Amino acid sequence: QVQLVESGGGLVQAGGSLRLSCAASGRTYSSYALGWFRQAPGKEREFVAAIRWSGGNTYYSDSVKGRFTISRDNAKNTVYLQMNSLKPEDTAVYYCAKDKYYYCSTSWDYWGQGTQVTVSS
C-alpha cells in the first residue's frame, strides 16, 4: 500500500504562484513515477504533469507547459508542483498519483485525496 497526501492548495489571484506538495508513505517510493492531475467542477479529471523516478524526464500538458514545473525529492518521498502565472482556468482540485513503474507508463495505481486550488480573476 502507498499513501499519498497533497498539500499547498489555496486561493490566489490570477498571475500568482502556488507550490503543491505530495508526500508518499508506505511501500518504496523512489522507484515509481509520480504525476499530478486536476479536476475542475463539471469536467473530467485531466493530466497535468508527470516525472519519472530519476527525475530525468518530465511531461506536461500543453495547457500548463511553461508555467508549471514538476520536481521530486526522493530523500523526502515528496513530489512538488510549482505553479506560476496562474489563471482562473487553473481552478480545480489537484491530485497526486503514483505510477506502477519507474517510468511514466500512465498506469496510475494510487491517488491522493486532492487539494483545492482556486484562482480569482
N, CA, C and O atoms as a printed pandas DataFrame, in Angstrom:
     atom_number atom_name residue_name chain_id  residue_number  x_coord  y_coord  z_coord
0              1         N          GLN        A               1    0.829   -1.196    0.000
1              2        CA          GLN        A               1    0.000    0.000    0.000
2              3         C          GLN        A               1    0.868    1.254    0.000
3              4         O          GLN        A               1    1.940    1.298    0.604
4              5         N          VAL        A               2    0.377    2.247   -0.684
5              6        CA          VAL        A               2    1.035    3.548   -0.731
6              7         C          VAL        A               2   -0.002    4.604   -0.393
7              8         O          VAL        A               2   -1.121    4.584   -0.906
8              9         N          GLN        A               3    0.379    5.515    0.467
9             10        CA          GLN        A               3   -0.494    6.636    0.796
10            11         C          GLN        A               3    0.122    7.912    0.229
11            12         O          GLN        A               3    1.323    8.152    0.355
12            13         N          LEU        A               4   -0.725    8.721   -0.395
13            14        CA          LEU        A               4   -0.300    9.994   -0.978
14            15         C          LEU        A               4   -1.126   11.112   -0.347
15            16         O          LEU        A               4   -2.355   11.051   -0.333
16            17         N          VAL        A               5   -0.451   12.123    0.170
17            18        CA          VAL        A               5   -1.148   13.224    0.825
18            19         C          VAL        A               5   -0.677   14.544    0.211
19            20         O          VAL        A               5    0.493   14.910    0.311
20            21         N          GLU        A               6   -1.616   15.248   -0.427
21            22        CA          GLU        A               6   -1.301   16.535   -1.053
22            23         C          GLU        A               6   -1.479   17.677   -0.066
23            24         O          GLU        A               6   -2.255   17.580    0.885
24            25         N          SER        A               7   -0.753   18.754   -0.304
25            26        CA          SER        A               7   -0.906   19.967    0.485
26            27         C          SER        A               7   -0.450   21.145   -0.363
27            28         O          SER        A               7    0.159   20.978   -1.420
28            29         N          GLY        A               8   -0.763   22.342    0.128
29            30        CA          GLY        A               8   -0.293   23.544   -0.549
30            31         C          GLY        A               8   -1.330   24.280   -1.377
31            32         O          GLY        A               8   -1.052   25.352   -1.913
32            33         N          GLY        A               9   -2.521   23.713   -1.483
33            34        CA          GLY        A               9   -3.560   24.397   -2.237
34            35         C          GLY        A               9   -4.050   25.636   -1.511
35            36         O          GLY        A               9   -3.700   25.874   -0.355
36            37         N          GLY        A              10   -4.868   26.424   -2.205
37            38        CA          GLY        A              10   -5.410   27.629   -1.588
38            39         C          GLY        A              10   -5.983   28.568   -2.613
39            40         O          GLY        A              10   -6.197   28.207   -3.770
40            41         N          LEU        A              11   -6.228   29.782   -2.167
41            42        CA          LEU        A              11   -6.792   30.830   -3.017
42            43         C          LEU        A              11   -5.686   31.813   -3.403
43            44         O          LEU        A              11   -4.938   32.291   -2.549
44            45         N          VAL        A              12   -5.596   32.102   -4.690
45            46        CA          VAL        A              12   -4.559   33.004   -5.181
46            47         C          VAL        A              12   -5.141   33.849   -6.309
47            48         O          VAL        A              12   -6.051   33.410   -7.013
48            49         N          GLN        A              13   -4.626   35.038   -6.478
49            50        CA          GLN        A              13   -5.073   35.899   -7.574
50            51         C          GLN        A              13   -4.415   35.466   -8.887
51            52         O          GLN        A              13   -3.339   34.869   -8.896
52            53         N          ALA        A              14   -5.071   35.775   -9.962
53            54        CA          ALA        A              14   -4.508   35.491  -11.283
54            55         C          ALA        A              14   -3.130   36.136  -11.407
55            56         O          ALA        A              14   -2.919   37.278  -10.998
56            57         N          GLY        A              15   -2.208   35.382  -11.976
57            58        CA          GLY        A              15   -0.833   35.843  -12.096
58            59         C          GLY        A              15    0.056   35.420  -10.947
59            60         O          GLY        A              15    1.278   35.552  -11.014
60            61         N          GLY        A              16   -0.562   34.906   -9.885
61            62        CA          GLY        A              16    0.188   34.492   -8.713
62            63         C          GLY        A              16    0.760   33.095   -8.847
63            64         O          GLY        A              16    0.678   32.466   -9.902
64            65         N          SER        A              17    1.344   32.623   -7.748
65            66        CA          SER        A              17    2.003   31.320   -7.729
66            67         C          SER        A              17    1.587   30.512   -6.510
67            68         O          SER        A              17    1.216   31.062   -5.473
68            69         N          LEU        A              18    1.655   29.208   -6.658
69            70        CA          LEU        A              18    1.465   28.266   -5.556
70            71         C          LEU        A              18    2.404   27.095   -5.784
71            72         O          LEU        A              18    2.769   26.783   -6.918
72            73         N          ARG        A              19    2.788   26.454   -4.691
73            74        CA          ARG        A              19    3.544   25.218   -4.806
74            75         C          ARG        A              19    2.810   24.117   -4.065
75            76         O          ARG        A              19    2.588   24.197   -2.857
76            77         N          LEU        A              20    2.445   23.104   -4.800
77            78        CA          LEU        A              20    1.806   21.931   -4.217
78            79         C          LEU        A              20    2.862   20.895   -3.852
79            80         O          LEU        A              20    3.896   20.765   -4.506
80            81         N          SER        A              21    2.563   20.172   -2.796
81            82        CA          SER        A              21    3.429   19.074   -2.370
82            83         C          SER        A              21    2.596   17.811   -2.245
83            84         O          SER        A              21    1.401   17.863   -1.955
84            85         N          CYS        A              22    3.243   16.681   -2.468
85            86        CA          CYS        A              22    2.591   15.387   -2.290
86            87         C          CYS        A              22    3.584   14.474   -1.589
87            88         O          CYS        A              22    4.623   14.123   -2.147
88            89         N          ALA        A              23    3.254   14.097   -0.369
89            90        CA          ALA        A              23    4.118   13.231    0.418
90            91         C          ALA        A              23    3.637   11.791    0.315
91            92         O          ALA        A              23    2.458   11.503    0.516
92            93         N          ALA        A              24    4.555   10.899    0.002
93            94        CA          ALA        A              24    4.230    9.478   -0.137
94            95         C          ALA        A              24    4.746    8.699    1.056
95            96         O          ALA        A              24    5.811    9.000    1.595
96            97         N          SER        A              25    3.992    7.709    1.459
97            98        CA          SER        A              25    4.408    6.822    2.542
98            99         C          SER        A              25    3.927    5.428    2.229
99           100         O          SER        A              25    3.081    5.224    1.359
100          101         N          GLY        A              26    4.481    4.464    2.956
101          102        CA          GLY        A              26    4.100    3.078    2.715
102          103         C          GLY        A              26    5.223    2.342    1.994
103          104         O          GLY        A              26    6.367    2.330    2.447
104          105         N          ARG        A              27    4.879    1.733    0.876
105          106        CA          ARG        A              27    5.866    0.968    0.124
106          107         C          ARG        A              27    6.941    1.872   -0.485
107          108         O          ARG        A              27    6.776    3.092   -0.521
108          109         N          THR        A              28    8.013    1.294   -0.952
109          110        CA          THR        A              28    9.132    2.058   -1.511
110          111         C          THR        A              28    8.633    3.080   -2.510
111          112         O          THR        A              28    7.864    2.764   -3.418
112          113         N          TYR        A              29    9.064    4.259   -2.335
113          114        CA          TYR        A              29    8.586    5.370   -3.149
114          115         C          TYR        A              29    9.457    5.645   -4.353
115          116         O          TYR        A              29    8.939    5.921   -5.435
116          117         N          SER        A              30   10.757    5.576   -4.195
117          118        CA          SER        A              30   11.656    6.158   -5.180
118          119         C          SER        A              30   11.686    5.412   -6.501
119          120         O          SER        A              30   12.285    5.907   -7.455
120          121         N          SER        A              31   11.071    4.253   -6.598
121          122        CA          SER        A              31   11.107    3.502   -7.845
122          123         C          SER        A              31    9.924    3.771   -8.747
123          124         O          SER        A              31    9.775    3.106   -9.772
124          125         N          TYR        A              32    9.088    4.714   -8.402
125          126        CA          TYR        A              32    7.867    4.943   -9.159
126          127         C          TYR        A              32    7.816    6.341   -9.735
127          128         O          TYR        A              32    8.257    7.305   -9.109
128          129         N          ALA        A              33    7.281    6.437  -10.920
129          130        CA          ALA        A              33    6.968    7.738  -11.479
130          131         C          ALA        A              33    5.780    8.316  -10.706
131          132         O          ALA        A              33    4.971    7.575  -10.147
132          133         N          LEU        A              34    5.689    9.612  -10.684
133          134        CA          LEU        A              34    4.601   10.298   -9.999
134          135         C          LEU        A              34    4.022   11.366  -10.910
135          136         O          LEU        A              34    4.705   11.906  -11.780
136          137         N          GLY        A              35    2.769   11.654  -10.693
137          138        CA          GLY        A              35    2.130   12.636  -11.557
138          139         C          GLY        A              35    1.138   13.502  -10.811
139          140         O          GLY        A              35    0.756   13.221   -9.675
140          141         N          TRP        A              36    0.737   14.556  -11.480
141          142        CA          TRP        A              36   -0.307   15.458  -10.987
142          143         C          TRP        A              36   -1.437   15.505  -12.010
143          144         O          TRP        A              36   -1.216   15.556  -13.220
144          145         N          PHE        A              37   -2.648   15.485  -11.477
145          146        CA          PHE        A              37   -3.855   15.612  -12.279
146          147         C          PHE        A              37   -4.717   16.692  -11.651
147          148         O          PHE        A              37   -4.465   17.124  -10.526
148          149         N          ARG        A              38   -5.734   17.124  -12.384
149          150        CA          ARG        A              38   -6.662   18.082  -11.804
150          151         C          ARG        A              38   -8.053   17.841  -12.355
151          152         O          ARG        A              38   -8.232   17.300  -13.447
152          153         N          GLN        A              39   -9.040   18.262  -11.562
153          154        CA          GLN        A              39  -10.426   18.124  -11.981
154          155         C          GLN        A              39  -11.175   19.381  -11.590
155          156         O          GLN        A              39  -11.283   19.717  -10.411
156          157         N          ALA        A              40  -11.688   20.068  -12.592
157          158        CA          ALA        A              40  -12.486   21.262  -12.372
158          159         C          ALA        A              40  -13.958   20.870  -12.259
159          160         O          ALA        A              40  -14.344   19.809  -12.749
160          161         N          PRO        A              41  -14.775   21.686  -11.635
161          162        CA          PRO        A              41  -16.205   21.366  -11.488
162          163         C          PRO        A              41  -16.858   21.104  -12.843
163          164         O          PRO        A              41  -16.733   21.899  -13.775
164          165         N          GLY        A              42  -17.554   19.978  -12.930
165          166        CA          GLY        A              42  -18.265   19.638  -14.144
166          167         C          GLY        A              42  -17.397   19.112  -15.271
167          168         O          GLY        A              42  -17.882   18.890  -16.380
168          169         N          LYS        A              43  -16.111   18.911  -14.994
169          170        CA          LYS        A              43  -15.198   18.426  -16.032
170          171         C          LYS        A              43  -14.552   17.119  -15.600
171          172         O          LYS        A              43  -14.552   16.765  -14.421
172          173         N          GLU        A              44  -14.006   16.415  -16.574
173          174        CA          GLU        A              44  -13.294   15.177  -16.265
174          175         C          GLU        A              44  -11.899   15.484  -15.713
175          176         O          GLU        A              44  -11.337   16.557  -15.937
176          177         N          ARG        A              45  -11.370   14.514  -14.993
177          178        CA          ARG        A              45  -10.014   14.649  -14.484
178          179         C          ARG        A              45   -9.049   14.677  -15.666
179          180         O          ARG        A              45   -9.188   13.896  -16.607
180          181         N          GLU        A              46   -8.070   15.579  -15.613
181          182        CA          GLU        A              46   -7.113   15.694  -16.707
182          183         C          GLU        A              46   -5.676   15.648  -16.197
183          184         O          GLU        A              46   -5.385   16.044  -15.068
184          185         N          PHE        A              47   -4.804   15.165  -17.040
185          186        CA          PHE        A              47   -3.384   15.090  -16.744
186          187         C          PHE        A              47   -2.787   16.492  -16.715
187          188         O          PHE        A              47   -3.135   17.347  -17.529
188          189         N          VAL        A              48   -1.873   16.715  -15.755
189          190        CA          VAL        A              48   -1.183   17.995  -15.661
190          191         C          VAL        A              48    0.310   17.821  -15.912
191          192         O          VAL        A              48    0.879   18.479  -16.783
192          193         N          ALA        A              49    0.948   16.927  -15.141
193          194        CA          ALA        A              49    2.394   16.760  -15.261
194          195         C          ALA        A              49    2.798   15.424  -14.661
195          196         O          ALA        A              49    2.072   14.854  -13.847
196          197         N          ALA        A              50    3.968   14.925  -15.071
197          198        CA          ALA        A              50    4.485   13.673  -14.524
198          199         C          ALA        A              50    5.999   13.703  -14.544
199          200         O          ALA        A              50    6.617   14.443  -15.309
200          201         N          ILE        A              51    6.587   12.872  -13.675
201          202        CA          ILE        A              51    8.046   12.815  -13.572
202          203         C          ILE        A              51    8.442   11.380  -13.258
203          204         O          ILE        A              51    7.848   10.747  -12.385
204          205         N          ARG        A              52    9.441   10.865  -13.965
205          206        CA          ARG        A              52    9.891    9.510  -13.692
206          207         C          ARG        A              52   10.715    9.484  -12.419
207          208         O          ARG        A              52   11.081   10.536  -11.895
208          209         N          TRP        A              53   11.011    8.296  -11.917
209          210        CA          TRP        A              53   11.587    8.188  -10.582
210          211         C          TRP        A              53   12.937    8.882  -10.474
211          212         O          TRP        A              53   13.275    9.407   -9.414
212          213         N          SER        A              54   13.709    8.893  -11.548
213          214        CA          SER        A              54   15.019    9.527  -11.508
214          215         C          SER        A              54   14.929   11.047  -11.585
215          216         O          SER        A              54   15.895   11.751  -11.291
216          217         N          GLY        A              55   13.764   11.545  -11.982
217          218        CA          GLY        A              55   13.617   12.983  -12.164
218          219         C          GLY        A              55   14.159   13.475  -13.485
219          220         O          GLY        A              55   14.073   14.666  -13.785
220          221         N          GLY        A              56   14.721   12.570  -14.289
221          222        CA          GLY        A              56   15.357   12.987  -15.525
222          223         C          GLY        A              56   14.406   13.312  -16.658
223          224         O          GLY        A              56   14.774   14.015  -17.599
224          225         N          ASN        A              57   13.198   12.811  -16.577
225          226        CA          ASN        A              57   12.204   13.062  -17.621
226          227         C          ASN        A              57   10.936   13.626  -17.009
227          228         O          ASN        A              57   10.407   13.083  -16.040
228          229         N          THR        A              58   10.461   14.702  -17.572
229          230        CA          THR        A              58    9.222   15.308  -17.113
230          231         C          THR        A              58    8.288   15.519  -18.300
231          232         O          THR        A              58    8.723   15.670  -19.442
232          233         N          TYR        A              59    7.004   15.525  -17.999
233          234        CA          TYR        A              59    5.986   15.640  -19.036
234          235         C          TYR        A              59    4.922   16.619  -18.550
235          236         O          TYR        A              59    4.594   16.664  -17.365
236          237         N          TYR        A              60    4.393   17.396  -19.482
237          238        CA          TYR        A              60    3.398   18.406  -19.137
238          239         C          TYR        A              60    2.277   18.431  -20.168
239          240         O          TYR        A              60    2.477   18.123  -21.343
240          241         N          SER        A              61    1.106   18.803  -19.699
241          242        CA          SER        A              61    0.037   19.072  -20.653
242          243         C          SER        A              61    0.322   20.407  -21.324
243          244         O          SER        A              61    1.030   21.251  -20.774
244          245         N          ASP        A              62   -0.224   20.586  -22.494
245          246        CA          ASP        A              62    0.003   21.829  -23.229
246          247         C          ASP        A              62   -0.523   23.037  -22.468
247          248         O          ASP        A              62    0.020   24.136  -22.586
248          249         N          SER        A              63   -1.571   22.836  -21.693
249          250        CA          SER        A              63   -2.203   23.957  -21.000
250          251         C          SER        A              63   -1.348   24.531  -19.875
251          252         O          SER        A              63   -1.570   25.665  -19.451
252          253         N          VAL        A              64   -0.367   23.756  -19.383
253          254        CA          VAL        A              64    0.451   24.246  -18.266
254          255         C          VAL        A              64    1.927   24.372  -18.631
255          256         O          VAL        A              64    2.718   24.908  -17.854
256          257         N          LYS        A              65    2.291   23.889  -19.790
257          258        CA          LYS        A              65    3.695   23.904  -20.197
258          259         C          LYS        A              65    4.232   25.331  -20.182
259          260         O          LYS        A              65    3.604   26.247  -20.712
260          261         N          GLY        A              66    5.396   25.508  -19.571
261          262        CA          GLY        A              66    6.000   26.834  -19.467
262          263         C          GLY        A              66    5.581   27.600  -18.231
263          264         O          GLY        A              66    6.201   28.610  -17.895
264          265         N          ARG        A              67    4.544   27.145  -17.546
265          266        CA          ARG        A              67    4.073   27.825  -16.336
266          267         C          ARG        A              67    4.246   26.956  -15.091
267          268         O          ARG        A              67    4.524   27.474  -14.009
268          269         N          PHE        A              68    4.086   25.651  -15.233
269          270        CA          PHE        A              68    4.189   24.718  -14.109
270          271         C          PHE        A              68    5.484   23.922  -14.220
271          272         O          PHE        A              68    5.972   23.641  -15.314
272          273         N          THR        A              69    6.025   23.566  -13.060
273          274        CA          THR        A              69    7.225   22.735  -13.016
274          275         C          THR        A              69    7.043   21.630  -11.988
275          276         O          THR        A              69    6.726   21.890  -10.828
276          277         N          ILE        A              70    7.246   20.398  -12.425
277          278        CA          ILE        A              70    7.165   19.253  -11.518
278          279         C          ILE        A              70    8.578   18.867  -11.113
279          280         O          ILE        A              70    9.498   18.900  -11.930
280          281         N          SER        A              71    8.744   18.501   -9.849
281          282        CA          SER        A              71   10.042   18.059   -9.359
282          283         C          SER        A              71    9.815   17.069   -8.227
283          284         O          SER        A              71    8.695   16.931   -7.733
284          285         N          ARG        A              72   10.856   16.391   -7.821
285          286        CA          ARG        A              72   10.713   15.426   -6.729
286          287         C          ARG        A              72   11.974   15.408   -5.895
287          288         O          ARG        A              72   13.068   15.711   -6.372
288          289         N          ASP        A              73   11.796   15.046   -4.637
289          290        CA          ASP        A              73   12.895   14.848   -3.694
290          291         C          ASP        A              73   12.718   13.449   -3.129
291          292         O          ASP        A              73   11.913   13.238   -2.222
292          293         N          ASN        A              74   13.456   12.509   -3.653
293          294        CA          ASN        A              74   13.285   11.115   -3.232
294          295         C          ASN        A              74   13.676   10.907   -1.776
295          296         O          ASN        A              74   13.129   10.025   -1.114
296          297         N          ALA        A              75   14.604   11.694   -1.271
297          298        CA          ALA        A              75   15.002   11.570    0.133
298          299         C          ALA        A              75   13.852   11.933    1.065
299          300         O          ALA        A              75   13.770   11.433    2.187
300          301         N          LYS        A              76   12.966   12.807    0.595
301          302        CA          LYS        A              76   11.813   13.227    1.400
302          303         C          LYS        A              76   10.529   12.547    0.958
303          304         O          LYS        A              76    9.460   12.816    1.505
304          305         N          ASN        A              77   10.632   11.672   -0.027
305          306        CA          ASN        A              77    9.441   10.980   -0.545
306          307         C          ASN        A              77    8.349   11.968   -0.955
307          308         O          ASN        A              77    7.170   11.762   -0.667
308          309         N          THR        A              78    8.748   13.014   -1.611
309          310        CA          THR        A              78    7.819   14.087   -1.936
310          311         C          THR        A              78    7.975   14.529   -3.384
311          312         O          THR        A              78    9.084   14.616   -3.911
312          313         N          VAL        A              79    6.848   14.804   -4.006
313          314        CA          VAL        A              79    6.831   15.383   -5.342
314          315         C          VAL        A              79    6.171   16.753   -5.241
315          316         O          VAL        A              79    5.249   16.952   -4.448
316          317         N          TYR        A              80    6.646   17.687   -6.043
317          318        CA          TYR        A              80    6.166   19.062   -5.993
318          319         C          TYR        A              80    5.598   19.488   -7.340
319          320         O          TYR        A              80    5.945   18.942   -8.387
320          321         N          LEU        A              81    4.717   20.478   -7.281
321          322        CA          LEU        A              81    4.237   21.118   -8.493
322          323         C          LEU        A              81    4.285   22.627   -8.253
323          324         O          LEU        A              81    3.451   23.180   -7.536
324          325         N          GLN        A              82    5.259   23.271   -8.854
325          326        CA          GLN        A              82    5.373   24.723   -8.772
326          327         C          GLN        A              82    4.502   25.314   -9.876
327          328         O          GLN        A              82    4.702   25.035  -11.058
328          329         N          MET        A              83    3.544   26.124   -9.477
329          330        CA          MET        A              83    2.592   26.691  -10.425
330          331         C          MET        A              83    2.760   28.207  -10.457
331          332         O          MET        A              83    2.516   28.884   -9.459
332          333         N          ASN        A              84    3.171   28.727  -11.587
333          334        CA          ASN        A              84    3.374   30.178  -11.766
334          335         C          ASN        A              84    2.397   30.709  -12.808
335          336         O          ASN        A              84    1.796   29.953  -13.571
336          337         N          SER        A              85    2.259   32.011  -12.815
337          338        CA          SER        A              85    1.367   32.675  -13.784
338          339         C          SER        A              85    0.002   32.013  -13.817
339          340         O          SER        A              85   -0.525   31.704  -14.886
340          341         N          LEU        A              86   -0.554   31.803  -12.665
341          342        CA          LEU        A              86   -1.828   31.095  -12.565
342          343         C          LEU        A              86   -2.961   31.864  -13.225
343          344         O          LEU        A              86   -2.999   33.094  -13.219
344          345         N          LYS        A              87   -3.885   31.092  -13.795
345          346        CA          LYS        A              87   -5.040   31.653  -14.494
346          347         C          LYS        A              87   -6.313   31.136  -13.836
347          348         O          LYS        A              87   -6.283   30.081  -13.203
348          349         N          PRO        A              88   -7.421   31.841  -13.967
349          350        CA          PRO        A              88   -8.680   31.347  -13.405
350          351         C          PRO        A              88   -9.030   29.946  -13.901
351          352         O          PRO        A              88   -9.637   29.171  -13.162
352          353         N          GLU        A              89   -8.664   29.609  -15.120
353          354        CA          GLU        A              89   -8.964   28.270  -15.649
354          355         C          GLU        A              89   -8.110   27.175  -15.027
355          356         O          GLU        A              89   -8.329   25.995  -15.301
356          357         N          ASP        A              90   -7.146   27.542  -14.199
357          358        CA          ASP        A              90   -6.381   26.542  -13.447
358          359         C          ASP        A              90   -7.114   26.101  -12.175
359          360         O          ASP        A              90   -6.669   25.184  -11.486
360          361         N          THR        A              91   -8.219   26.748  -11.874
361          362        CA          THR        A              91   -9.002   26.388  -10.690
362          363         C          THR        A              91   -9.496   24.961  -10.799
363          364         O          THR        A              91  -10.157   24.592  -11.770
364          365         N          ALA        A              92   -9.169   24.155   -9.790
365          366        CA          ALA        A              92   -9.527   22.733   -9.803
366          367         C          ALA        A              92   -9.053   22.095   -8.509
367          368         O          ALA        A              92   -8.317   22.696   -7.726
368          369         N          VAL        A              93   -9.493   20.869   -8.307
369          370        CA          VAL        A              93   -8.892   20.028   -7.275
370          371         C          VAL        A              93   -7.714   19.309   -7.928
371          372         O          VAL        A              93   -7.855   18.680   -8.977
372          373         N          TYR        A              94   -6.563   19.413   -7.294
373          374        CA          TYR        A              94   -5.346   18.819   -7.837
374          375         C          TYR        A              94   -5.029   17.532   -7.080
375          376         O          TYR        A              94   -5.033   17.500   -5.849
376          377         N          TYR        A              95   -4.757   16.481   -7.837
377          378        CA          TYR        A              95   -4.492   15.167   -7.282
378          379         C          TYR        A              95   -3.085   14.701   -7.647
379          380         O          TYR        A              95   -2.588   14.940   -8.748
380          381         N          CYS        A              96   -2.479   14.042   -6.701
381          382        CA          CYS        A              96   -1.202   13.376   -6.923
382          383         C          CYS        A              96   -1.489   11.902   -7.215
383          384         O          CYS        A              96   -2.420   11.324   -6.654
384          385         N          ALA        A              97   -0.693   11.302   -8.088
385          386        CA          ALA        A              97   -0.891    9.891   -8.428
386          387         C          ALA        A              97    0.446    9.198   -8.590
387          388         O          ALA        A              97    1.442    9.804   -8.985
388          389         N          LYS        A              98    0.444    7.918   -8.277
389          390        CA          LYS        A              98    1.649    7.099   -8.397
390          391         C          LYS        A              98    1.496    6.143   -9.582
391          392         O          LYS        A              98    0.446    5.530   -9.780
392          393         N          ASP        A              99    2.565    6.035  -10.359
393          394        CA          ASP        A              99    2.588    5.092  -11.473
394          395         C          ASP        A              99    3.050    3.730  -10.961
395          396         O          ASP        A              99    3.743    3.648   -9.947
396          397         N          LYS        A             100    2.668    2.668  -11.658
397          398        CA          LYS        A             100    3.118    1.324  -11.269
398          399         C          LYS        A             100    4.610    1.148  -11.520
399          400         O          LYS        A             100    5.244    0.300  -10.891
400          401         N          TYR        A             101    5.176    1.925  -12.420
401          402        CA          TYR        A             101    6.538    1.706  -12.863
402          403         C          TYR        A             101    7.422    2.933  -12.640
403          404         O          TYR        A             101    6.932    4.015  -12.317
404          405         N          TYR        A             102    8.734    2.745  -12.818
405          406        CA          TYR        A             102    9.673    3.846  -12.587
406          407         C          TYR        A             102    9.591    4.887  -13.711
407          408         O          TYR        A             102    9.985    6.040  -13.532
408          409         N          TYR        A             103    9.080    4.470  -14.851
409          410        CA          TYR        A             103    8.906    5.421  -15.946
410          411         C          TYR        A             103    7.427    5.775  -16.037
411          412         O          TYR        A             103    6.592    5.128  -15.406
412          413         N          CYS        A             104    7.109    6.778  -16.805
413          414        CA          CYS        A             104    5.727    7.259  -16.886
414          415         C          CYS        A             104    4.940    6.380  -17.855
415          416         O          CYS        A             104    4.838    6.678  -19.045
416          417         N          SER        A             105    4.392    5.306  -17.329
417          418        CA          SER        A             105    3.643    4.364  -18.148
418          419         C          SER        A             105    2.178    4.730  -18.262
419          420         O          SER        A             105    1.455    4.153  -19.074
420          421         N          THR        A             106    1.737    5.673  -17.468
421          422        CA          THR        A             106    0.328    6.082  -17.319
422          423         C          THR        A             106   -0.522    5.007  -16.659
423          424         O          THR        A             106   -1.749    5.058  -16.749
424          425         N          SER        A             107    0.090    4.053  -16.009
425          426        CA          SER        A             107   -0.650    3.062  -15.224
426          427         C          SER        A             107   -0.672    3.554  -13.784
427          428         O          SER        A             107    0.141    3.131  -12.962
428          429         N          TRP        A             108   -1.598    4.440  -13.488
429          430        CA          TRP        A             108   -1.683    5.072  -12.164
430          431         C          TRP        A             108   -2.459    4.163  -11.230
431          432         O          TRP        A             108   -3.617    3.837  -11.492
432          433         N          ASP        A             109   -1.816    3.747  -10.129
433          434        CA          ASP        A             109   -2.474    2.788   -9.251
434          435         C          ASP        A             109   -2.825    3.321   -7.869
435          436         O          ASP        A             109   -3.597    2.689   -7.147
436          437         N          TYR        A             110   -2.278    4.466   -7.486
437          438        CA          TYR        A             110   -2.643    5.077   -6.209
438          439         C          TYR        A             110   -2.866    6.578   -6.415
439          440         O          TYR        A             110   -2.196    7.230   -7.216
440          441         N          TRP        A             111   -3.843    7.098   -5.651
441          442        CA          TRP        A             111   -4.207    8.506   -5.775
442          443         C          TRP        A             111   -4.298    9.141   -4.393
443          444         O          TRP        A             111   -4.637    8.487   -3.406
444          445         N          GLY        A             112   -3.983   10.443   -4.349
445          446        CA          GLY        A             112   -4.190   11.190   -3.127
446          447         C          GLY        A             112   -5.632   11.669   -3.034
447          448         O          GLY        A             112   -6.450   11.395   -3.912
448          449         N          GLN        A             113   -5.929   12.385   -1.959
449          450        CA          GLN        A             113   -7.294   12.824   -1.729
450          451         C          GLN        A             113   -7.593   14.158   -2.417
451          452         O          GLN        A             113   -8.756   14.545   -2.534
452          453         N          GLY        A             114   -6.573   14.849   -2.863
453          454        CA          GLY        A             114   -6.739   16.088   -3.589
454          455         C          GLY        A             114   -6.591   17.330   -2.727
455          456         O          GLY        A             114   -6.824   17.299   -1.518
456          457         N          THR        A             115   -6.200   18.421   -3.369
457          458        CA          THR        A             115   -6.109   19.721   -2.699
458          459         C          THR        A             115   -6.692   20.779   -3.634
459          460         O          THR        A             115   -6.416   20.787   -4.834
460          461         N          GLN        A             116   -7.498   21.664   -3.067
461          462        CA          GLN        A             116   -8.205   22.650   -3.874
462          463         C          GLN        A             116   -7.305   23.833   -4.216
463          464         O          GLN        A             116   -6.637   24.394   -3.348
464          465         N          VAL        A             117   -7.299   24.198   -5.484
465          466        CA          VAL        A             117   -6.625   25.410   -5.950
466          467         C          VAL        A             117   -7.677   26.306   -6.583
467          468         O          VAL        A             117   -8.379   25.888   -7.503
468          469         N          THR        A             118   -7.788   27.523   -6.100
469          470        CA          THR        A             118   -8.742   28.479   -6.640
470          471         C          THR        A             118   -7.996   29.738   -7.060
471          472         O          THR        A             118   -7.282   30.350   -6.265
472          473         N          VAL        A             119   -8.174   30.111   -8.321
473          474        CA          VAL        A             119   -7.510   31.291   -8.861
474          475         C          VAL        A             119   -8.579   32.334   -9.182
475          476         O          VAL        A             119   -9.450   32.102  -10.021
476          477         N          SER        A             120   -8.509   33.455   -8.525
477          478        CA          SER        A             120   -9.500   34.518   -8.734
478          479         C          SER        A             120   -9.015   35.496   -9.807
479          480         O          SER        A             120   -7.818   35.738   -9.965
480          481         N          SER        A             121   -9.985   36.044  -10.533
481          482        CA          SER        A             121   -9.634   36.968  -11.628
482          483         C          SER        A             121   -9.562   38.404  -11.129
483          484         O          SER        A             121   -9.281   39.315  -11.908
